[in-house]
Amino acid sequence: MNLDELIRECQQNNARAQEQIYRLFKSKLFAVCLKYSRNYAEAEDNFQDGFIIIFNKIGQFKFNGSFEGWMKRVMVNNVLQQYRNVSFLDMGNRDVEDPDANVEIEDDEIPMDFLMQIIQELPHRYRLVFNLYVIDGYPHKEIAEMLGITDGTSKSNLARARIILKERIEQYKAQKFPSAK
């Protein structure tokens, strides 16, 4: 059965088709949840909730565009729903621009698990904006709409996230490569 047939079967509440869709996309969609969640346990909860939403709303998928992209958007929206209208997302309308906040990372220098860890440790507002902008490529205007904040707040949160990440990476380098300054 091809993907379009599986989707149509899911739209008819076929449990076997749902299981196949789940198995096909579980790794990619869990990675999305993990990226936006505070920790592994929260990612698991968001993942389960997200799949329930996907199967409840699969009838809304109109076969325009990527099904995987549609599911990813449902997962992201599910996670972001927790943070909507929560005051910690809005730090005011200040634009923080720090040209030194951009961090150049050589592939062999910083382990990927460390990078993922420090991104997950960012405060919620910074982690969400960082992931949406840097990793998923959303523009600030769209991030602002998704999170219910202003464009300026999105830019400010991104700049602050970069500053925190830069500091953590510099600390890591100082510990691992003490003579390299």
VMD Tcl script that builds the backbone (N, CA, C; Angstrom):
set m [mol new atoms 543]
animate dup $m
set s [atomselect $m all]
$s set {name element resname resid chain x y z} {
  {N N MET 1 A 0.847 -1.168 0.000}
  {CA C MET 1 A 0.000 0.000 0.000}
  {C C MET 1 A 0.904 1.246 0.000}
  {N N ASN 2 A 0.628 2.198 -0.916}
  {CA C ASN 2 A 1.434 3.413 -0.942}
  {C C ASN 2 A 0.940 4.407 0.107}
  {N N LEU 3 A 1.667 5.507 0.267}
  {CA C LEU 3 A 1.362 6.463 1.325}
  {C C LEU 3 A -0.022 7.076 1.166}
  {N N ASP 4 A -0.397 7.455 -0.042}
  {CA C ASP 4 A -1.724 8.046 -0.251}
  {C C ASP 4 A -2.835 7.073 0.143}
  {N N GLU 5 A -2.651 5.799 -0.181}
  {CA C GLU 5 A -3.653 4.794 0.206}
  {C C GLU 5 A -3.704 4.640 1.728}
  {N N LEU 6 A -2.535 4.658 2.371}
  {CA C LEU 6 A -2.494 4.570 3.834}
  {C C LEU 6 A -3.228 5.749 4.470}
  {N N ILE 7 A -3.007 6.937 3.930}
  {CA C ILE 7 A -3.670 8.132 4.463}
  {C C ILE 7 A -5.180 8.003 4.313}
  {N N ARG 8 A -5.615 7.556 3.129}
  {CA C ARG 8 A -7.059 7.392 2.894}
  {C C ARG 8 A -7.657 6.360 3.868}
  {N N GLU 9 A -6.913 5.302 4.110}
  {CA C GLU 9 A -7.372 4.284 5.058}
  {C C GLU 9 A -7.433 4.862 6.484}
  {N N CYS 10 A -6.451 5.683 6.828}
  {CA C CYS 10 A -6.471 6.335 8.147}
  {C C CYS 10 A -7.672 7.268 8.268}
  {N N GLN 11 A -8.012 7.920 7.176}
  {CA C GLN 11 A -9.174 8.807 7.184}
  {C C GLN 11 A -10.461 8.026 7.409}
  {N N GLN 12 A -10.414 6.727 7.161}
  {CA C GLN 12 A -11.559 5.848 7.417}
  {C C GLN 12 A -11.418 5.127 8.769}
  {N N ASN 13 A -10.479 5.599 9.589}
  {CA C ASN 13 A -10.221 5.045 10.929}
  {C C ASN 13 A -9.735 3.596 10.916}
  {N N ASN 14 A -8.984 3.224 9.896}
  {CA C ASN 14 A -8.416 1.889 9.802}
  {C C ASN 14 A -7.207 1.804 10.747}
  {N N ALA 15 A -7.330 0.976 11.782}
  {CA C ALA 15 A -6.291 0.874 12.812}
  {C C ALA 15 A -4.971 0.339 12.257}
  {N N ARG 16 A -5.020 -0.565 11.316}
  {CA C ARG 16 A -3.776 -1.105 10.736}
  {C C ARG 16 A -3.041 -0.044 9.930}
  {N N ALA 17 A -3.773 0.760 9.204}
  {CA C ALA 17 A -3.157 1.856 8.455}
  {C C ALA 17 A -2.563 2.882 9.412}
  {N N GLN 18 A -3.257 3.155 10.510}
  {CA C GLN 18 A -2.740 4.085 11.509}
  {C C GLN 18 A -1.424 3.566 12.096}
  {N N GLU 19 A -1.395 2.278 12.363}
  {CA C GLU 19 A -0.175 1.688 12.898}
  {C C GLU 19 A 0.982 1.818 11.905}
  {N N GLN 20 A 0.701 1.603 10.629}
  {CA C GLN 20 A 1.746 1.721 9.610}
  {C C GLN 20 A 2.244 3.165 9.507}
  {N N ILE 21 A 1.331 4.120 9.534}
  {CA C ILE 21 A 1.722 5.534 9.497}
  {C C ILE 21 A 2.583 5.845 10.723}
  {N N TYR 22 A 2.150 5.367 11.866}
  {CA C TYR 22 A 2.896 5.577 13.105}
  {C C TYR 22 A 4.319 5.032 12.969}
  {N N ARG 23 A 4.442 3.807 12.501}
  {CA C ARG 23 A 5.761 3.179 12.369}
  {C C ARG 23 A 6.641 3.904 11.347}
  {N N LEU 24 A 6.049 4.391 10.278}
  {CA C LEU 24 A 6.809 5.091 9.235}
  {C C LEU 24 A 7.400 6.413 9.732}
  {N N PHE 25 A 6.671 7.117 10.573}
  {CA C PHE 25 A 7.055 8.477 10.917}
  {C C PHE 25 A 7.419 8.703 12.381}
  {N N LYS 26 A 7.370 7.662 13.203}
  {CA C LYS 26 A 7.570 7.865 14.640}
  {C C LYS 26 A 8.934 8.464 14.972}
  {N N SER 27 A 9.998 8.027 14.341}
  {CA C SER 27 A 11.333 8.538 14.669}
  {C C SER 27 A 11.471 10.016 14.337}
  {N N LYS 28 A 11.047 10.388 13.146}
  {CA C LYS 28 A 11.165 11.787 12.728}
  {C C LYS 28 A 10.291 12.694 13.585}
  {N N LEU 29 A 9.090 12.258 13.879}
  {CA C LEU 29 A 8.176 13.108 14.642}
  {C C LEU 29 A 8.560 13.168 16.113}
  {N N PHE 30 A 9.131 12.102 16.647}
  {CA C PHE 30 A 9.605 12.169 18.020}
  {C C PHE 30 A 10.775 13.142 18.120}
  {N N ALA 31 A 11.630 13.148 17.114}
  {CA C ALA 31 A 12.753 14.100 17.102}
  {C C ALA 31 A 12.237 15.538 17.122}
  {N N VAL 32 A 11.146 15.802 16.415}
  {CA C VAL 32 A 10.542 17.135 16.432}
  {C C VAL 32 A 10.081 17.474 17.850}
  {N N CYS 33 A 9.397 16.548 18.486}
  {CA C CYS 33 A 8.912 16.780 19.854}
  {C C CYS 33 A 10.066 16.991 20.819}
  {N N LEU 34 A 11.099 16.202 20.677}
  {CA C LEU 34 A 12.257 16.317 21.561}
  {C C LEU 34 A 12.922 17.684 21.406}
  {N N LYS 35 A 12.961 18.172 20.199}
  {CA C LYS 35 A 13.589 19.461 19.926}
  {C C LYS 35 A 12.864 20.609 20.619}
  {N N TYR 36 A 11.557 20.527 20.718}
  {CA C TYR 36 A 10.773 21.626 21.268}
  {C C TYR 36 A 10.372 21.428 22.726}
  {N N SER 37 A 10.617 20.275 23.279}
  {CA C SER 37 A 10.213 19.986 24.653}
  {C C SER 37 A 11.357 20.239 25.626}
  {N N ARG 38 A 11.008 20.398 26.891}
  {CA C ARG 38 A 12.013 20.676 27.927}
  {C C ARG 38 A 12.866 19.464 28.238}
  {N N ASN 39 A 12.284 18.272 28.094}
  {CA C ASN 39 A 13.024 17.066 28.450}
  {C C ASN 39 A 12.397 15.869 27.724}
  {N N TYR 40 A 13.011 14.721 27.926}
  {CA C TYR 40 A 12.590 13.507 27.222}
  {C C TYR 40 A 11.161 13.110 27.590}
  {N N ALA 41 A 10.833 13.162 28.870}
  {CA C ALA 41 A 9.492 12.754 29.316}
  {C C ALA 41 A 8.422 13.665 28.720}
  {N N GLU 42 A 8.680 14.952 28.702}
  {CA C GLU 42 A 7.723 15.879 28.103}
  {C C GLU 42 A 7.598 15.625 26.600}
  {N N ALA 43 A 8.714 15.306 25.951}
  {CA C ALA 43 A 8.681 14.988 24.517}
  {C C ALA 43 A 7.817 13.757 24.253}
  {N N GLU 44 A 7.922 12.752 25.125}
  {CA C GLU 44 A 7.091 11.553 24.972}
  {C C GLU 44 A 5.606 11.899 25.072}
  {N N ASP 45 A 5.264 12.728 26.053}
  {CA C ASP 45 A 3.866 13.146 26.208}
  {C C ASP 45 A 3.390 13.927 24.988}
  {N N ASN 46 A 4.222 14.861 24.539}
  {CA C ASN 46 A 3.854 15.665 23.366}
  {C C ASN 46 A 3.715 14.799 22.113}
  {N N PHE 47 A 4.568 13.808 22.003}
  {CA C PHE 47 A 4.539 12.894 20.865}
  {C C PHE 47 A 3.223 12.101 20.837}
  {N N GLN 48 A 2.856 11.546 21.985}
  {CA C GLN 48 A 1.609 10.772 22.049}
  {C C GLN 48 A 0.397 11.656 21.763}
  {N N ASP 49 A 0.364 12.826 22.399}
  {CA C ASP 49 A -0.743 13.761 22.160}
  {C C ASP 49 A -0.794 14.178 20.698}
  {N N GLY 50 A 0.392 14.422 20.136}
  {CA C GLY 50 A 0.463 14.849 18.739}
  {C C GLY 50 A -0.076 13.804 17.787}
  {N N PHE 51 A 0.233 12.536 18.031}
  {CA C PHE 51 A -0.289 11.485 17.145}
  {C C PHE 51 A -1.796 11.344 17.286}
  {N N ILE 52 A -2.308 11.534 18.466}
  {CA C ILE 52 A -3.771 11.501 18.641}
  {C C ILE 52 A -4.401 12.618 17.806}
  {N N ILE 53 A -3.804 13.798 17.872}
  {CA C ILE 53 A -4.315 14.925 17.080}
  {C C ILE 53 A -4.207 14.625 15.587}
  {N N ILE 54 A -3.075 14.069 15.165}
  {CA C ILE 54 A -2.892 13.735 13.747}
  {C C ILE 54 A -4.004 12.808 13.275}
  {N N PHE 55 A -4.277 11.751 14.034}
  {CA C PHE 55 A -5.300 10.803 13.591}
  {C C PHE 55 A -6.701 11.382 13.703}
  {N N ASN 56 A -6.915 12.298 14.654}
  {CA C ASN 56 A -8.221 12.952 14.745}
  {C C ASN 56 A -8.440 13.966 13.622}
  {N N LYS 57 A -7.359 14.550 13.123}
  {CA C LYS 57 A -7.476 15.599 12.105}
  {C C LYS 57 A -7.035 15.145 10.716}
  {N N ILE 58 A -6.730 13.870 10.563}
  {CA C ILE 58 A -6.201 13.395 9.286}
  {C C ILE 58 A -7.187 13.629 8.138}
  {N N GLY 59 A -8.457 13.720 8.452}
  {CA C GLY 59 A -9.456 14.031 7.427}
  {C C GLY 59 A -9.278 15.420 6.844}
  {N N GLN 60 A -8.567 16.290 7.548}
  {CA C GLN 60 A -8.311 17.642 7.061}
  {C C GLN 60 A -7.154 17.696 6.065}
  {N N PHE 61 A -6.349 16.625 5.996}
  {CA C PHE 61 A -5.245 16.596 5.045}
  {C C PHE 61 A -5.829 16.448 3.644}
  {N N LYS 62 A -5.503 17.395 2.762}
  {CA C LYS 62 A -6.104 17.461 1.425}
  {C C LYS 62 A -5.169 16.991 0.314}
  {N N PHE 63 A -4.070 16.325 0.662}
  {CA C PHE 63 A -3.118 15.801 -0.326}
  {C C PHE 63 A -2.461 16.920 -1.136}
  {N N ASN 64 A -2.420 18.116 -0.562}
  {CA C ASN 64 A -1.672 19.233 -1.147}
  {C C ASN 64 A -0.409 19.380 -0.326}
  {N N GLY 65 A 0.719 19.164 -0.925}
  {CA C GLY 65 A 1.966 19.266 -0.179}
  {C C GLY 65 A 2.329 17.965 0.501}
  {N N SER 66 A 3.349 18.048 1.312}
  {CA C SER 66 A 3.924 16.883 1.960}
  {C C SER 66 A 3.108 16.457 3.188}
  {N N PHE 67 A 2.773 15.188 3.242}
  {CA C PHE 67 A 2.089 14.642 4.412}
  {C C PHE 67 A 2.995 14.712 5.633}
  {N N GLU 68 A 4.269 14.402 5.433}
  {CA C GLU 68 A 5.224 14.475 6.541}
  {C C GLU 68 A 5.309 15.910 7.069}
  {N N GLY 69 A 5.338 16.872 6.177}
  {CA C GLY 69 A 5.362 18.280 6.586}
  {C C GLY 69 A 4.106 18.666 7.351}
  {N N TRP 70 A 2.966 18.164 6.904}
  {CA C TRP 70 A 1.694 18.438 7.589}
  {C C TRP 70 A 1.735 17.851 9.002}
  {N N MET 71 A 2.218 16.610 9.130}
  {CA C MET 71 A 2.292 15.980 10.448}
  {C C MET 71 A 3.271 16.731 11.353}
  {N N LYS 72 A 4.392 17.151 10.789}
  {CA C LYS 72 A 5.376 17.895 11.566}
  {C C LYS 72 A 4.746 19.184 12.096}
  {N N ARG 73 A 3.994 19.852 11.258}
  {CA C ARG 73 A 3.343 21.106 11.672}
  {C C ARG 73 A 2.347 20.840 12.803}
  {N N VAL 74 A 1.612 19.732 12.715}
  {CA C VAL 74 A 0.675 19.370 13.786}
  {C C VAL 74 A 1.446 19.147 15.084}
  {N N MET 75 A 2.567 18.433 15.017}
  {CA C MET 75 A 3.375 18.169 16.213}
  {C C MET 75 A 3.903 19.471 16.815}
  {N N VAL 76 A 4.461 20.333 15.973}
  {CA C VAL 76 A 5.005 21.603 16.463}
  {C C VAL 76 A 3.895 22.430 17.096}
  {N N ASN 77 A 2.756 22.526 16.429}
  {CA C ASN 77 A 1.642 23.301 16.975}
  {C C ASN 77 A 1.153 22.721 18.299}
  {N N ASN 78 A 1.177 21.404 18.422}
  {CA C ASN 78 A 0.780 20.768 19.672}
  {C C ASN 78 A 1.706 21.197 20.812}
  {N N VAL 79 A 3.003 21.164 20.574}
  {CA C VAL 79 A 3.959 21.558 21.605}
  {C C VAL 79 A 3.813 23.050 21.909}
  {N N LEU 80 A 3.706 23.866 20.865}
  {CA C LEU 80 A 3.618 25.314 21.070}
  {C C LEU 80 A 2.334 25.715 21.778}
  {N N GLN 81 A 1.295 24.914 21.621}
  {CA C GLN 81 A 0.020 25.220 22.271}
  {C C GLN 81 A 0.200 25.359 23.788}
  {N N GLN 82 A 1.122 24.612 24.346}
  {CA C GLN 82 A 1.387 24.689 25.781}
  {C C GLN 82 A 1.903 26.061 26.184}
  {N N TYR 83 A 2.582 26.717 25.249}
  {CA C TYR 83 A 3.264 27.957 25.575}
  {C C TYR 83 A 2.505 29.201 25.118}
  {N N ARG 84 A 1.447 29.029 24.378}
  {CA C ARG 84 A 0.696 30.182 23.903}
  {C C ARG 84 A 0.055 30.913 25.072}
  {N N ASN 85 A 0.021 32.195 24.959}
  {CA C ASN 85 A -0.597 33.068 25.965}
  {C C ASN 85 A 0.016 32.934 27.348}
  {N N VAL 86 A 1.248 32.489 27.404}
  {CA C VAL 86 A 1.947 32.401 28.677}
  {C C VAL 86 A 2.938 33.556 28.717}
  {N N SER 87 A 2.932 34.291 29.803}
  {CA C SER 87 A 3.685 35.539 29.860}
  {C C SER 87 A 5.190 35.364 29.692}
  {N N PHE 88 A 5.761 34.205 30.011}
  {CA C PHE 88 A 7.205 34.080 29.904}
  {C C PHE 88 A 7.696 34.138 28.459}
  {N N LEU 89 A 6.788 34.041 27.499}
  {CA C LEU 89 A 7.216 34.158 26.114}
  {C C LEU 89 A 7.532 35.592 25.732}
  {N N ASP 90 A 6.934 36.545 26.388}
  {CA C ASP 90 A 7.088 37.934 25.994}
  {C C ASP 90 A 8.041 38.643 26.934}
  {N N MET 91 A 9.149 39.058 26.396}
  {CA C MET 91 A 10.140 39.782 27.193}
  {C C MET 91 A 10.136 41.254 26.811}
  {N N GLY 92 A 9.057 41.723 26.227}
  {CA C GLY 92 A 9.020 43.109 25.789}
  {C C GLY 92 A 9.345 43.197 24.318}
  {N N ASN 93 A 9.395 44.405 23.839}
  {CA C ASN 93 A 9.558 44.629 22.408}
  {C C ASN 93 A 10.968 45.068 22.062}
  {N N ARG 94 A 11.920 44.780 22.939}
  {CA C ARG 94 A 13.281 45.230 22.721}
  {C C ARG 94 A 13.970 44.322 21.718}
  {N N ASP 95 A 14.671 44.947 20.813}
  {CA C ASP 95 A 15.479 44.213 19.846}
  {C C ASP 95 A 16.891 44.099 20.386}
  {N N VAL 96 A 17.369 42.908 20.601}
  {CA C VAL 96 A 18.734 42.726 21.060}
  {C C VAL 96 A 19.528 42.206 19.883}
  {N N GLU 97 A 20.461 42.983 19.463}
  {CA C GLU 97 A 21.318 42.555 18.366}
  {C C GLU 97 A 22.734 42.464 18.896}
  {N N ASP 98 A 23.311 41.318 18.873}
  {CA C ASP 98 A 24.681 41.127 19.325}
  {C C ASP 98 A 25.435 40.445 18.191}
  {N N PRO 99 A 26.267 41.199 17.484}
  {CA C PRO 99 A 26.973 40.589 16.356}
  {C C PRO 99 A 27.901 39.467 16.778}
  {N N ASP 100 A 28.292 39.456 18.052}
  {CA C ASP 100 A 29.166 38.392 18.535}
  {C C ASP 100 A 28.394 37.151 18.949}
  {N N ALA 101 A 27.054 37.207 18.885}
  {CA C ALA 101 A 26.251 36.070 19.339}
  {C C ALA 101 A 26.243 34.926 18.337}
  {N N ASN 102 A 26.629 35.196 17.105}
  {CA C ASN 102 A 26.711 34.119 16.120}
  {C C ASN 102 A 27.944 33.284 16.424}
  {N N VAL 103 A 27.747 31.995 16.512}
  {CA C VAL 103 A 28.816 31.106 16.929}
  {C C VAL 103 A 29.206 30.222 15.759}
  {N N GLU 104 A 30.476 30.227 15.449}
  {CA C GLU 104 A 30.990 29.332 14.426}
  {C C GLU 104 A 31.397 28.033 15.104}
  {N N ILE 105 A 30.892 26.919 14.607}
  {CA C ILE 105 A 31.176 25.634 15.234}
  {C C ILE 105 A 31.781 24.712 14.188}
  {N N GLU 106 A 32.987 24.233 14.472}
  {CA C GLU 106 A 33.592 23.252 13.588}
  {C C GLU 106 A 32.996 21.893 13.925}
  {N N ASP 107 A 32.727 21.100 12.899}
  {CA C ASP 107 A 32.016 19.831 13.081}
  {C C ASP 107 A 32.644 18.922 14.127}
  {N N ASP 108 A 33.959 18.822 14.158}
  {CA C ASP 108 A 34.613 17.886 15.059}
  {C C ASP 108 A 34.848 18.464 16.446}
  {N N GLU 109 A 34.603 19.744 16.609}
  {CA C GLU 109 A 34.962 20.430 17.840}
  {C C GLU 109 A 33.964 20.199 18.976}
  {N N ILE 110 A 32.688 20.280 18.683}
  {CA C ILE 110 A 31.651 20.193 19.708}
  {C C ILE 110 A 30.769 18.976 19.415}
  {N N PRO 111 A 30.634 18.057 20.380}
  {CA C PRO 111 A 29.778 16.881 20.146}
  {C C PRO 111 A 28.303 17.280 19.967}
  {N N MET 112 A 27.631 16.612 19.057}
  {CA C MET 112 A 26.228 16.920 18.768}
  {C C MET 112 A 25.345 16.731 19.994}
  {N N ASP 113 A 25.623 15.719 20.810}
  {CA C ASP 113 A 24.792 15.517 21.997}
  {C C ASP 113 A 24.929 16.682 22.974}
  {N N PHE 114 A 26.111 17.290 23.050}
  {CA C PHE 114 A 26.291 18.467 23.894}
  {C C PHE 114 A 25.487 19.644 23.324}
  {N N LEU 115 A 25.539 19.840 22.022}
  {CA C LEU 115 A 24.770 20.927 21.411}
  {C C LEU 115 A 23.278 20.751 21.657}
  {N N MET 116 A 22.785 19.539 21.475}
  {CA C MET 116 A 21.366 19.282 21.723}
  {C C MET 116 A 21.017 19.527 23.186}
  {N N GLN 117 A 21.903 19.133 24.078}
  {CA C GLN 117 A 21.668 19.327 25.506}
  {C C GLN 117 A 21.568 20.809 25.843}
  {N N ILE 118 A 22.506 21.612 25.352}
  {CA C ILE 118 A 22.475 23.033 25.722}
  {C C ILE 118 A 21.310 23.763 25.061}
  {N N ILE 119 A 20.885 23.300 23.900}
  {CA C ILE 119 A 19.683 23.898 23.288}
  {C C ILE 119 A 18.463 23.561 24.138}
  {N N GLN 120 A 18.358 22.314 24.596}
  {CA C GLN 120 A 17.218 21.921 25.431}
  {C C GLN 120 A 17.225 22.634 26.775}
  {N N GLU 121 A 18.388 23.032 27.251}
  {CA C GLU 121 A 18.483 23.722 28.539}
  {C C GLU 121 A 18.158 25.208 28.451}
  {N N LEU 122 A 18.009 25.729 27.241}
  {CA C LEU 122 A 17.645 27.140 27.102}
  {C C LEU 122 A 16.289 27.389 27.766}
  {N N PRO 123 A 16.074 28.598 28.291}
  {CA C PRO 123 A 14.721 28.917 28.778}
  {C C PRO 123 A 13.701 28.683 27.653}
  {N N HIS 124 A 12.494 28.342 28.028}
  {CA C HIS 124 A 11.463 27.940 27.049}
  {C C HIS 124 A 11.365 28.903 25.882}
  {N N ARG 125 A 11.202 30.169 26.172}
  {CA C ARG 125 A 10.977 31.162 25.114}
  {C C ARG 125 A 12.139 31.196 24.144}
  {N N TYR 126 A 13.355 31.075 24.657}
  {CA C TYR 126 A 14.529 31.132 23.802}
  {C C TYR 126 A 14.657 29.857 22.972}
  {N N ARG 127 A 14.409 28.714 23.609}
  {CA C ARG 127 A 14.513 27.429 22.908}
  {C C ARG 127 A 13.519 27.359 21.754}
  {N N LEU 128 A 12.290 27.783 22.017}
  {CA C LEU 128 A 11.265 27.724 20.973}
  {C C LEU 128 A 11.644 28.598 19.788}
  {N N VAL 129 A 12.002 29.838 20.058}
  {CA C VAL 129 A 12.349 30.753 18.969}
  {C C VAL 129 A 13.607 30.267 18.252}
  {N N PHE 130 A 14.615 29.824 19.003}
  {CA C PHE 130 A 15.843 29.330 18.397}
  {C C PHE 130 A 15.549 28.171 17.444}
  {N N ASN 131 A 14.810 27.186 17.912}
  {CA C ASN 131 A 14.495 26.023 17.077}
  {C C ASN 131 A 13.672 26.413 15.855}
  {N N LEU 132 A 12.661 27.244 16.061}
  {CA C LEU 132 A 11.811 27.637 14.937}
  {C C LEU 132 A 12.599 28.417 13.886}
  {N N TYR 133 A 13.471 29.297 14.333}
  {CA C TYR 133 A 14.202 30.159 13.394}
  {C C TYR 133 A 15.426 29.460 12.799}
  {N N VAL 134 A 16.300 28.957 13.663}
  {CA C VAL 134 A 17.579 28.420 13.207}
  {C C VAL 134 A 17.436 27.026 12.608}
  {N N ILE 135 A 16.710 26.170 13.281}
  {CA C ILE 135 A 16.660 24.775 12.843}
  {C C ILE 135 A 15.577 24.554 11.787}
  {N N ASP 136 A 14.395 25.140 11.994}
  {CA C ASP 136 A 13.299 24.895 11.058}
  {C C ASP 136 A 13.132 25.989 10.008}
  {N N GLY 137 A 13.829 27.099 10.149}
  {CA C GLY 137 A 13.843 28.120 9.111}
  {C C GLY 137 A 12.617 29.005 9.009}
  {N N TYR 138 A 11.825 29.092 10.066}
  {CA C TYR 138 A 10.668 29.987 10.029}
  {C C TYR 138 A 11.132 31.440 10.132}
  {N N PRO 139 A 10.483 32.366 9.435}
  {CA C PRO 139 A 10.816 33.792 9.589}
  {C C PRO 139 A 10.249 34.332 10.906}
  {N N HIS 140 A 10.822 35.433 11.377}
  {CA C HIS 140 A 10.379 36.009 12.651}
  {C C HIS 140 A 8.891 36.348 12.646}
  {N N LYS 141 A 8.390 36.811 11.521}
  {CA C LYS 141 A 6.969 37.178 11.458}
  {C C LYS 141 A 6.081 35.963 11.747}
  {N N GLU 142 A 6.417 34.844 11.155}
  {CA C GLU 142 A 5.628 33.630 11.362}
  {C C GLU 142 A 5.806 33.086 12.781}
  {N N ILE 143 A 7.023 33.172 13.308}
  {CA C ILE 143 A 7.264 32.745 14.695}
  {C C ILE 143 A 6.414 33.592 15.637}
  {N N ALA 144 A 6.401 34.890 15.380}
  {CA C ALA 144 A 5.611 35.799 16.221}
  {C C ALA 144 A 4.140 35.409 16.207}
  {N N GLU 145 A 3.620 35.085 15.040}
  {CA C GLU 145 A 2.215 34.667 14.933}
  {C C GLU 145 A 1.977 33.357 15.662}
  {N N MET 146 A 2.903 32.412 15.517}
  {CA C MET 146 A 2.738 31.099 16.149}
  {C C MET 146 A 2.748 31.205 17.670}
  {N N LEU 147 A 3.586 32.099 18.200}
  {CA C LEU 147 A 3.759 32.189 19.648}
  {C C LEU 147 A 2.960 33.319 20.288}
  {N N GLY 148 A 2.314 34.128 19.467}
  {CA C GLY 148 A 1.532 35.232 20.008}
  {C C GLY 148 A 2.401 36.331 20.599}
  {N N ILE 149 A 3.545 36.598 19.954}
  {CA C ILE 149 A 4.463 37.646 20.392}
  {C C ILE 149 A 4.717 38.580 19.217}
  {N N THR 150 A 5.525 39.607 19.421}
  {CA C THR 150 A 5.858 40.521 18.332}
  {C C THR 150 A 7.097 40.032 17.589}
  {N N ASP 151 A 7.308 40.562 16.388}
  {CA C ASP 151 A 8.524 40.249 15.630}
  {C C ASP 151 A 9.764 40.630 16.434}
  {N N GLY 152 A 9.712 41.800 17.076}
  {CA C GLY 152 A 10.845 42.276 17.873}
  {C C GLY 152 A 11.168 41.351 19.026}
  {N N THR 153 A 10.133 40.820 19.661}
  {CA C THR 153 A 10.352 39.881 20.763}
  {C C THR 153 A 10.973 38.599 20.241}
  {N N SER 154 A 10.542 38.148 19.074}
  {CA C SER 154 A 11.126 36.960 18.477}
  {C C SER 154 A 12.612 37.183 18.209}
  {N N LYS 155 A 12.948 38.323 17.631}
  {CA C LYS 155 A 14.353 38.645 17.345}
  {C C LYS 155 A 15.153 38.756 18.629}
  {N N SER 156 A 14.584 39.382 19.632}
  {CA C SER 156 A 15.247 39.548 20.919}
  {C C SER 156 A 15.510 38.194 21.572}
  {N N ASN 157 A 14.506 37.325 21.557}
  {CA C ASN 157 A 14.658 36.001 22.156}
  {C C ASN 157 A 15.709 35.176 21.424}
  {N N LEU 158 A 15.760 35.303 20.097}
  {CA C LEU 158 A 16.777 34.598 19.319}
  {C C LEU 158 A 18.170 35.101 19.679}
  {N N ALA 159 A 18.329 36.406 19.749}
  {CA C ALA 159 A 19.642 36.974 20.090}
  {C C ALA 159 A 20.080 36.518 21.477}
  {N N ARG 160 A 19.166 36.507 22.419}
  {CA C ARG 160 A 19.505 36.079 23.777}
  {C C ARG 160 A 19.840 34.587 23.817}
  {N N ALA 161 A 19.119 33.790 23.043}
  {CA C ALA 161 A 19.438 32.357 22.974}
  {C C ALA 161 A 20.845 32.161 22.432}
  {N N ARG 162 A 21.187 32.904 21.393}
  {CA C ARG 162 A 22.525 32.783 20.812}
  {C C ARG 162 A 23.604 33.192 21.807}
  {N N ILE 163 A 23.345 34.230 22.581}
  {CA C ILE 163 A 24.310 34.674 23.588}
  {C C ILE 163 A 24.543 33.568 24.619}
  {N N ILE 164 A 23.453 32.966 25.092}
  {CA C ILE 164 A 23.569 31.885 26.074}
  {C C ILE 164 A 24.324 30.701 25.485}
  {N N LEU 165 A 23.985 30.323 24.256}
  {CA C LEU 165 A 24.660 29.190 23.618}
  {C C LEU 165 A 26.140 29.481 23.409}
  {N N LYS 166 A 26.443 30.698 22.996}
  {CA C LYS 166 A 27.846 31.076 22.795}
  {C C LYS 166 A 28.621 30.949 24.101}
  {N N GLU 167 A 28.034 31.436 25.199}
  {CA C GLU 167 A 28.697 31.341 26.501}
  {C C GLU 167 A 28.938 29.890 26.891}
  {N N ARG 168 A 27.921 29.041 26.692}
  {CA C ARG 168 A 28.054 27.619 27.054}
  {C C ARG 168 A 29.109 26.921 26.193}
  {N N ILE 169 A 29.156 27.264 24.911}
  {CA C ILE 169 A 30.152 26.662 24.017}
  {C C ILE 169 A 31.550 27.124 24.397}
  {N N GLU 170 A 31.685 28.399 24.736}
  {CA C GLU 170 A 32.992 28.906 25.157}
  {C C GLU 170 A 33.439 28.237 26.452}
  {N N GLN 171 A 32.508 27.999 27.383}
  {CA C GLN 171 A 32.838 27.290 28.623}
  {C C GLN 171 A 33.310 25.876 28.310}
  {N N TYR 172 A 32.602 25.227 27.400}
  {CA C TYR 172 A 32.953 23.864 27.006}
  {C C TYR 172 A 34.359 23.836 26.397}
  {N N LYS 173 A 34.617 24.770 25.491}
  {CA C LYS 173 A 35.930 24.820 24.837}
  {C C LYS 173 A 37.039 25.078 25.854}
  {N N ALA 174 A 36.765 25.963 26.804}
  {CA C ALA 174 A 37.774 26.286 27.814}
  {C C ALA 174 A 38.102 25.052 28.673}
  {N N GLN 175 A 37.088 24.224 28.937}
  {CA C GLN 175 A 37.310 23.014 29.726}
  {C C GLN 175 A 38.021 21.932 28.915}
  {N N LYS 176 A 37.623 21.774 27.661}
  {CA C LYS 176 A 38.163 20.700 26.827}
  {C C LYS 176 A 39.490 21.055 26.176}
  {N N PHE 177 A 39.667 22.337 25.870}
  {CA C PHE 177 A 40.866 22.781 25.173}
  {C C PHE 177 A 41.474 23.980 25.920}
  {N N PRO 178 A 41.980 23.758 27.149}
  {CA C PRO 178 A 42.419 24.882 27.984}
  {C C PRO 178 A 43.540 25.722 27.372}
  {N N SER 179 A 44.403 25.163 26.562}
  {CA C SER 179 A 45.519 25.933 26.003}
  {C C SER 179 A 45.143 26.642 24.711}
  {N N ALA 180 A 43.973 26.348 24.154}
  {CA C ALA 180 A 43.561 26.945 22.871}
  {C C ALA 180 A 42.825 28.256 23.113}
  {N N LYS 181 A 43.554 29.349 23.154}
  {CA C LYS 181 A 42.914 30.655 23.303}
  {C C LYS 181 A 43.427 31.632 22.370}
}
mol reanalyze $m
mol bondsrecalc $m
mol representation Tube
mol addrep $m
